[in-house]
Structure formats: C-alpha cells, structure tokens
C-alpha cells in the first residue's frame, strides 16, 4: 500500500522536473536526469524489497526442513 503513495510521489516529481526543463528551455537535461533518477530509485527500492522477502522466505523454508529432519531422528 505504501508503494502506491511513493508511485504517485515519483510521478509528481517526474512531471515537475520534466515541465521545468521544458519551460526553462535552457537545461532540459537536468529535468530528464532528475526524472530518471527518481524512477531509478523507486524501482531499486521495489527490487530490494522483493529480494529481502525472497531471502526471508528461503531462510524460513530451510529452517522448516531442518526442523523436520530433527523430528525424524
């Protein structure tokens, strides 16, 4: 649910940065760099979160398997 909030924040930052670059007319690259950086950070945060969840799930499965083996002995 919090990702929806951050998605809208990144959208607003991107639109403002790109519009500022278009209106100013001098440095459009600055707006593009800011917009791409915001999206890059957003995507990196999502990927990192998913990676942590995957590692935790794997650790839990390994612990379950270990405990099952201990019960069988």
C-alpha positions in Angstrom: 0.0 0.0 0.0 2.8 2.4 0.7 4.2 1.7 -2.8 1.1 3.4 -4.2 1.9 6.5 -2.3 5.5 6.5 -3.4 4.4 5.8 -7.0 2.4 9.0 -7.0 5.2 11.0 -5.4 7.6 9.8 -8.1 5.1 10.7 -10.8 4.7 14.2 -9.4 8.5 14.7 -9.1 9.0 13.5 -12.7 6.3 15.7 -14.1 7.5 18.7 -12.3 11.1 18.1 -13.3 10.2 17.5 -16.9 7.9 20.5 -17.1 10.6 22.7 -15.5 13.0 21.5 -18.1 10.6 22.2 -20.9 9.6 25.6 -19.7 13.1 26.8 -18.9 14.3 25.7 -22.3 18.0 26.1 -21.3 18.7 22.9 -19.4 16.3 20.2 -20.4 18.9 17.5 -19.5 18.6 18.5 -15.8 14.9 17.7 -15.8 15.4 14.5 -17.6 18.2 13.4 -15.2 16.1 14.2 -12.1 13.1 12.3 -13.5 15.1 9.3 -14.4 16.9 9.3 -11.1 13.6 9.4 -9.2 12.3 6.4 -11.2 15.5 4.6 -10.8 15.4 5.0 -7.0 11.8 3.9 -6.9 12.5 0.7 -9.0 15.6 0.0 -6.9 13.6 0.2 -3.7 11.0 -2.2 -5.0 13.6 -4.7 -6.3 15.4 -4.6 -3.0 12.2 -5.2 -1.0 11.3 -8.1 -3.2 14.9 -9.6 -2.8 14.6 -9.3 1.0 11.3 -11.1 1.0 12.6 -13.8 -1.2 15.7 -14.4 1.1 13.5 -14.4 4.2 11.1 -17.0 2.5 14.1 -19.2 1.6 15.6 -19.0 5.1 12.2 -20.0 6.6 12.0 -23.0 4.2 15.5 -24.1 5.1 14.6 -23.8 8.9 11.4 -25.8 8.4 13.3 -28.5 6.5 15.9 -28.6 9.2 13.3 -29.0 12.0 11.5 -31.7 10.0 14.8 -33.7 9.8 15.4 -33.3 13.5 11.9 -34.7 14.3 12.5 -37.7 12.1 15.6 -38.7 14.0 
